[in-house]
Amino acid sequence: MAIFTVHQPPPRAAGASPDPVRFVFVRDGFYVWAFLLTWLWMLWHRLWLVLLIYLVAMAGIEYGLHYLNVGPGGIAVALLLVSFLIGLEGSTLRRFTLARRGWRHVGVVEGGNLEAAERRFFDAWTRGRPPEPPRAVPPPLPRTPQPSDIVGLFPEPGVPS
């Protein structure tokens, strides 16, 4: 099951209800196309500021490594690692861009694919309540140590030394 964050576009007119067709669902996880075709993926998703920062950073990294006399193999590995990082953080970059454009985060939904997540979100949304995000099992409460739990040369609790 994939986790999606749901983003509502800014209203086109004052007092207008949100258009469900324009909602964006951003999947959490690794983006293969962001790793393989980084700058094309950024263009496709209209991440202009992210693309500009990426191009400046890549030029700086390449120039810096060339200045340090790192061979072409080392430069390629460094650029590949940056692309891998972009693949890992693709969803964060999309959320950042949407937030800068005034889109509002309205929920988190779980689904087997995008269509199932959309169906689940809009079903809950039409009933007037946002879908509940998946909940993790809370960690167990810490156990208080018993006198038999003390190991080594420590005195037993409550016994004066």
C-alpha positions in Angstrom: 0.0 0.0 0.0 1.3 3.4 -0.9 0.8 6.6 1.1 -0.3 9.8 -0.7 -0.5 13.3 0.6 -3.4 15.3 -0.9 -3.1 19.0 -1.9 -5.9 21.4 -2.7 -5.3 24.1 -5.2 -5.9 27.8 -4.3 -9.4 28.9 -5.1 -9.8 30.6 -8.5 -12.4 33.0 -7.3 -13.3 34.3 -3.9 -15.8 32.0 -2.2 -15.5 29.3 -4.9 -15.6 25.7 -3.8 -12.5 23.7 -4.5 -12.4 21.8 -7.8 -11.8 18.1 -7.1 -10.4 17.6 -10.6 -7.4 19.9 -9.7 -6.4 18.1 -6.5 -2.9 16.7 -6.5 -2.0 13.4 -4.9 1.8 13.1 -4.1 3.0 9.5 -3.5 5.6 8.9 -0.8 8.5 6.8 -1.9 11.3 6.6 -4.4 10.8 8.2 -7.8 12.7 6.2 -10.4 12.2 8.8 -13.1 13.5 11.5 -10.9 16.6 9.4 -10.4 17.1 8.4 -14.1 16.1 11.6 -15.8 16.4 14.2 -13.1 16.1 17.5 -14.9 13.4 16.2 -17.3 11.4 15.0 -14.3 11.7 18.4 -12.7 10.5 20.0 -16.0 7.6 17.6 -16.3 6.4 18.5 -12.7 7.1 22.2 -13.2 9.6 22.4 -10.3 11.2 25.6 -11.7 13.0 26.8 -8.5 14.1 23.3 -7.7 15.5 22.9 -11.2 17.4 26.1 -11.0 18.9 25.2 -7.6 19.7 21.7 -9.0 21.5 23.1 -12.1 23.5 25.6 -10.0 24.4 22.9 -7.5 25.5 20.4 -10.2 27.6 23.0 -11.9 29.2 23.9 -8.6 29.9 20.3 -7.6 31.3 19.5 -11.0 33.5 22.6 -11.0 34.6 21.9 -7.4 35.5 18.3 -8.0 37.4 19.3 -11.2 39.3 21.9 -9.3 40.3 19.2 -6.7 41.6 17.1 -9.6 39.0 14.4 -9.1 38.8 12.1 -12.2 35.8 11.8 -14.4 34.8 8.6 -12.6 34.6 10.3 -9.3 32.7 13.2 -10.7 30.2 10.8 -12.3 29.7 9.0 -9.0 29.1 12.3 -7.2 26.5 13.4 -9.8 24.9 10.0 -9.6 24.6 10.2 -5.8 22.9 13.6 -6.1 20.5 12.2 -8.6 19.8 9.3 -6.2 19.1 11.9 -3.5 16.6 13.6 -5.8 14.9 10.3 -6.4 14.6 9.7 -2.7 13.3 13.2 -2.0 11.1 13.7 -5.1 7.9 13.8 -3.1 9.3 16.4 -0.7 10.4 18.6 -3.6 6.9 18.4 -5.1 5.2 19.2 -1.8 7.6 22.2 -1.3 6.7 23.5 -4.7 3.0 23.1 -4.2 3.2 24.9 -0.8 5.1 27.8 -2.4 2.3 28.1 -5.0 -0.4 28.4 -2.3 -1.7 24.8 -2.4 -3.1 23.6 0.9 -2.3 20.2 2.4 -5.7 18.6 3.1 -5.0 15.0 4.0 -3.1 11.8 3.9 -4.6 8.7 2.3 -3.5 5.2 1.8 -4.2 3.1 -1.3 -2.9 0.4 -3.5 -2.5 2.8 -6.4 -3.4 6.4 -7.3 -6.9 5.5 -8.3 -7.7 3.7 -5.1 -6.3 6.5 -3.0 -8.4 9.1 -4.9 -11.5 7.0 -4.5 -10.8 6.6 -0.7 -10.1 10.2 -0.2 -13.1 11.6 -2.1 -15.4 9.1 -0.5 -14.4 10.4 2.9 -14.4 14.0 1.7 -17.9 13.9 0.4 -19.1 12.5 3.8 -17.6 15.6 5.4 -14.6 14.1 7.2 -11.1 13.8 6.0 -9.7 10.3 5.8 -7.7 9.1 8.8 -4.0 8.6 8.1 -2.7 5.1 8.8 -1.7 4.7 12.4 1.3 3.0 13.7 1.2 0.8 16.7 2.4 2.8 19.7 5.6 1.6 21.3 5.2 -0.3 24.6 5.6 1.7 27.8 9.0 1.3 29.4 9.1 -1.2 32.2 10.4 -0.2 35.6 13.4 -2.3 36.6 13.0 -4.9 39.2 15.7 -5.8 41.8 16.4 -9.0 39.9 17.1 -7.0 36.7 20.2 -5.4 38.2 23.3 -7.1 36.9 26.9 -6.6 38.0 28.3 -4.8 41.0 25.5 -2.3 41.5 23.8 -2.3 44.9 20.2 -3.2 45.1 17.8 -0.2 45.1 16.7 0.9 48.6 19.7 -0.7 50.3 22.2 1.8 51.9 25.7 1.3 50.8 
